[in-house]
Amino acid sequence: MTAALHTMDAPSLLAALQAEGESAVRPAGGWFYRGVKRIVDILGAVVLLVALLPLMLLVAAVIKLTSRGPVLFRQTRAGKDGRPFTMVKFRTMRPNAEEDQVFLREHNYQNGPIFKMPDDPRLIWAGKFLRRSSIDELPQLFNVLIGQMSLVGPRPLWKPEADQAEGPAKLRTMVKPGLTCLWQISGRSELTYEQWIVLDLYYITHRSLLLDLMILLQTLPAVLSTHGAY
């Protein structure tokens, strides 16, 4: 399913959505879906945090011993309805790396307001491995546990990048952001910004317990493949 989705004519679909307006996109799933989803989020986050605690402690030690700065990186991301929240992840870059992004804009590999750069010079010693393996994202299980994120949902963008979204791209914050999503299992940064948006809007309008389960089951193989991860 995802292979067909990310090869769709994304610009044409986005243009059609732009013409139809926000009424063309409505989140699927009623109160039963949302209730079960929240229970799954809590149980899943607790189980994963307990199971992955040794790995997370090891990663924290490696970061602390090989680079200066805090173990965790905190950044303001756009949550549901665009509300800001503090997302946590393992730090993969040198301190204050965000301030240097303006000098690297010409090397941006993605279109749209997001910034993606292979072999980013701001990465610390273990940074590239942590990003390619997605291990740096594990602390976001705490965001899931307290209800700021879900296990499945559109990935939350850095607030300044999210604020630059135009047209249908603004609608991706209609639901709670997630730890994994269709974009995550479909190639990640190998996809264009337009394809990313189409995948997110497809998820929003078709989300269900079955779709969430499918995404969760495909996340580990996608992560292990490292396609589009940097």
Secondary structure as GFF3:
##gff-version 3
##sequence-region A 1 230
A	DSSP	alpha_helix	2	5	.	.	.	ID=ss1
A	DSSP	alpha_helix	10	20	.	.	.	ID=ss2
A	DSSP	three_ten_helix	22	24	.	.	.	ID=ss3
A	DSSP	alpha_helix	31	66	.	.	.	ID=ss4
A	DSSP	beta_strand	72	78	.	.	.	ID=ss5
A	DSSP	three_ten_helix	80	82	.	.	.	ID=ss6
A	DSSP	beta_strand	84	90	.	.	.	ID=ss7
A	DSSP	three_ten_helix	97	107	.	.	.	ID=ss8
A	DSSP	alpha_helix	127	132	.	.	.	ID=ss9
A	DSSP	three_ten_helix	135	137	.	.	.	ID=ss10
A	DSSP	alpha_helix	140	145	.	.	.	ID=ss11
A	DSSP	beta_strand	150	152	.	.	.	ID=ss12
A	DSSP	alpha_helix	159	162	.	.	.	ID=ss13
A	DSSP	three_ten_helix	167	174	.	.	.	ID=ss14
A	DSSP	beta_strand	178	180	.	.	.	ID=ss15
A	DSSP	alpha_helix	182	185	.	.	.	ID=ss16
A	DSSP	three_ten_helix	188	190	.	.	.	ID=ss17
A	DSSP	alpha_helix	193	206	.	.	.	ID=ss18
A	DSSP	alpha_helix	209	225	.	.	.	ID=ss19
###
